Amino acid sequence: MAESKVREAAAPKAKANPGVKPGRPESHLAMVRRARRINRELAELYPYAHPELDFENPFQLLVATVLSAQTTDLRVNQTTPSLFAKYPTPEDMAAANPEELEEVIRPTGFFRNKAKSLIGLSIALRDDFGGEVPGRLDDLVTLPGVGRKTANVVLGNAFGVPGITVDTHFGRLARRFGWTAEEDPVKVEAAVAEIFPKSEWTMLSHRVVFHGRRICHSRKPACGACPIAPLCPSYGEGETDPEKARKLLKYELGGQPGQRLRPPGDFPGEAAARADAAEHQGRIADLAVGE
């Protein structure tokens, strides 16, 4: 199915708007059906979707997620090896010299505030949770520097507890897809939670974020190379010309590696990602020429 959508989006005829047609207001039921179909097609497009922060345990994921604010996951992944070598446990980080910790995490930006949060949450883990990251949202959000987004990342990916991660990518796409008009992340989370079964929340978050980073960019989405364009009411906000849109694709869809330096075993990996991207690009080009 995803390949058929690639065909529709990539061929020259895609310059004519293939998106959701204007007309009578979409009913809630129709929106839910369309939203769930988007999720299914994103699952076909990104079967390897995963958290793009490197981590080996809940504490590392918690720290990395706090560091990821206002920077890229790649920058965090380049910083955390030395960080965790120096402070491998909450006890170690709780006792850190603030200036030394700041220097280690400086590349991630806002390093003074982040260091304060890391020391604060580490002290709380040491003193209130026996040195372990709690597996309940109500407990996680009591930690310094930890909000619902960070808590849901940790719950979904370290504990297997379903959660919706509303970062800037997820919020942007939820609005572009017409799932909600809300701007507040908590309200976006609540609205999307009503649309999808709880079992889908964590993977839905990964798929939407993957799509936001690779195709549906903030400033110039690659509408003409988007396999789900026929389901998107915002088609046309970005580049609709298939050839120009293909040049906007990022990470593995653009022939480049993702943000993880140590990707999980089920990720295609850098070499495979490049090969998959080349095949994907070649298939799109063949379809366009064939038209």
C-alpha positions, 0 to 999 in steps of 0.5 A: 500500500505504501508503494502505491502511495509513493507512486501517486505522490511521486508522479508528475500528476501529483502536482494537482492536489491529491490531498483531502478534498475541500467540501463539507466539514469532515465528521469526527468518525471520518477523521478518526478513520483517516487518522488510523489509516495514516498510522497504518501507512506510516507503519509501512513506511517506517517499520523500523521507527524507534527512539533516536536517542542512544541508551542502555537503561532507563536512567540513560534514556531519562538523562538523554531525553532531558538533554535533547531539549532545544538540540538534535538527538545526534548532538545528544548521542555525541555527548552522552558516551563521555557523560555516562562514563563519568556519571554512570549512576544517579548516585554519581550524577547527584554528587557531580560538581556542577561546573564539571557537569556543565562542561561535559554537556555544554555541546547540547546547549542551555547547559547550566539549566540542564546540569541543574535539572540532571543533578536535581533529578539524580538527587531525587532518584537517589533519595526518593526512589532508591536510585531507580527510575520510577515506572509511573508517570505521576512519579516521573513528573515530580523529578526536576526537569521532567515533564509529560513529554519526557515521562512518556518517552521513558515510560514507552521506551524503557518500561513498555508503558504506552504513552504519546510523546508530543514534541514539536514534530508530533504537535506540528503533524497532528495539526497538519493532519487535522487530528487537533487544532490545539497548540498546548502539548497536554491538550494535543496529547489528550486529543490524539489519545481519543483517536488511537487505541492505547496499544498504538500510542508509543509506536504512533509517536515514533512514526509521526516524529520520524515522518516529521523529521524526514518528510513533513518538515517544519519550514518546507515539507516535501509534499510531492514525495509524501506517500500519505499526501492523499490523506493529508488536508495540508497538502500543498503547504510545502514543495509539491513538485516530485523532483524538487520534493525528493531533494528535501528528504532527510536521513535514510530517505535522503540517503543519509544515516539517522541520528543514532550512533548506536542504533538498535538491532532491528534498525536497518543500519547506515549501510542498509539505510543507504541501500534502501534509500537508493532503491526508494529513490530509484523506484520513484524516479522510474515511476515518474519517467514512466508517466 
